[in-house]
């Protein structure tokens, strides 16, 4: 496991520990975060812990043609129950992702420092958000890092049923229209699998990440 200094550097992901951790330390500067995502690495840690950088193997991704939209979700999307926007209130989206309680989690990995770091990335057009509105209020959404050919999803939330699914499906359809290669979902969970995401070897993910043509 590598301990980062102030130098802007990450070791090759082939050196990642079997746990998925590749490095500790460093900072959350926009430059380091962007280098991390371009290298197939992301931060994931809780308050009071050192900054921990991950590159899991396998990697959970969605190939955009493999999106699963159930019949019931098609009805919800066609009903226009929600309004969806992009990049209208990034800070509110990430704050909601921090605050929403999730089954099996005692706390959140989205620390206040991470919120400020990702808001800085949003200001320079790298971090993006999707907002789902109902009755003039944001009731769901997601955010992530836009690398131009891959969108690295970070977190999503729902205050009402299906709002995060609406955000996810709308984003995927947009990415497909813009000829993106895939949506990075980082690590496995059943909810993502139900939407069509699957695990691939890290080396395959890195190969797609590096192929920016």
N, C-alpha and C positions, 0 to 999 in steps of 0.2 A: 504494500500500500504506500502511495506516494504522499509526502507532506509538502504542500505548496508553499512557496515563498512569495514575495511581492512580484517576482518575474511573471510575465504573462505567458504561461506555459501549462500544458496538460500532457501527461504521458500517453503513449499509444494505448488504445483501448484493449489491445491484446494482452496488456499487463494487468488488466482488471482482476481483482480478487474474485473467487468463486461466489462470494456473497453479492457481487454486483458493484461493490464500492471500489472506485479507482483512485480517489485522492481525498485528503482532508485539508482544511485550511483555505488560505487565499482570501478573496473578498467577493462581493457581489456587484462589482463595477459593471457598467454596460459592456465594456470591452471584454471582460473575462466571461461574462454570461454568453455573449455572442460567440466567442471562441468555443466555449463549452458545447453549445448546441450544434455548431458546425462540425464538431468533433464527435458527435453522438453521445454527449455527456450532459447531465442535468443535476442541479442541486436538490437535495431532499433531506431535511433534518428538522428537528424541533427546537423550540426556544431553550437556551441553556446548553445546547450541544455545539460542537465545532461544525463549521460548514462542511457538509459531506457531499461528495460528488459521485454520481452513479452512472454506470453504463451496463445495464442488465443483459444477460444472455439466458434465454431468448428475449426478443423484443416484441412487444405488442404493437401491432400496426393495423391500419385499415387501408387496403387497396380500394380505391374509390369505387370501382365497379362492383365491389362485393358488399356494399352497403345493404343492410336488411331493413326494409320499411314494411312493417306489418300492415295488414288490412285496416286494423283499428287506427294505426297512426296515420295512414293515408286519409282516413275520414277526418281526423283531427286537423291535419294540415289543410285539407280542402274546405274545412268549416270556417276558416279564418278567425278562430277563437283568439289567436295571438297575433301580435305584430312583431316582426323581427327586424332589428337594425344591426349595423356593424360599427364599432368604434365610437359609439355615442356617449358611453359613460364607463370607461375602462375601470376607473377606481371603484365605482360602485360594484361592478362585477367581481373584481378580485376580493373586495371586502366581504361580499356575500359568500364567496367560496371559502374564505377564512372562517366565517361565523357559523355556517351550516354544520350541524352535528351529523356525523356519519356512523353507521352501525360498526361496532368493533374498534372505534377510535376514541381514545380518551381526550386527545387534544388535537391541535392542528399543526401541520408542517408549514403553513403559510404564515411566517412570522411577520411582524411589523416591518422589519428590515427588508424582507423579501417584497412586501407590498411596495415600498418606496423604490426598490431596485427595478421592479418590473414596470412601475409607472414611468420611470426614467426611460426604459426601453420603449414604452408606448409613445412617449413624447418624440422619439426619433423614428417612429414608424415601424419598429420591429416587433413589439408586442401588440397583439390585436385582441379585440373582444367581440363577442356576439351577445346582444341583449334581446331578451324575449319580454314583451310588454303585454300587460292586460289591464284595462281600465286606467291607463296612464301611469302604471307602476311597473318597475322591472321585477318580474316574477321568476326569472330563470336566465341562465346564460353560461358562457364559458370564456376562457381566455387561453392564449398560447403564444408561441413564437413563430413568426412567419419568415421562413428562409427563402421564399420565392418559388421553390419547387416542392418543398415539404413543409407542412404545417405541424409544429410540435405542440400537441395539446397538453395543457397543464392541469386544469381543474374545471369542473362545471358544477352548477347548483340548480336546485328547483325549490321554489316556494309553493308551487301548485303542481298537481300531477301532470307529467309529460312535458313540462316546460324545458327541461334540459335536453330531452330527446328532440324537441323541435329545434333548439339551438344547434345541436349536433348534426341533424339531418340537413338543415339549411346550410350550415357551413360546408358539409361534404358536397352538396350539390353545387355550391359556389366554387369550391376548389376544383371539382371535375370540369366545370365550365371554363375555368382558367388554366386547365391542363397541368395541374399539380400531379405529382407522382404518387403521393400517399399522405396519410395522416398518421403521425406518430402518437401512440397512446401509452408508450413507456412500459407499463407492467400489466399483467393479466388481471382482469376481474370479470365476473360473470355478466355484469351489465354491458360491458364493452363487447363481449363475445356475442351477446344477443343482438347487437347492432351490426355484426359482420366482421368484427376485428378478430385477428388471429396472431399467434406468435410465429416469428420467423427467427432463424439464427442471426445473432448480432452481426456476423460478417456480411450477411446479405443486406441487412439494414445499412451498414456503413458503406457498402458498395453503391447502394441507391443514393445515399446521402452525398457521396463524393461525385456522383455523376450528375453534374449540374447543367447538362445540355438539354 
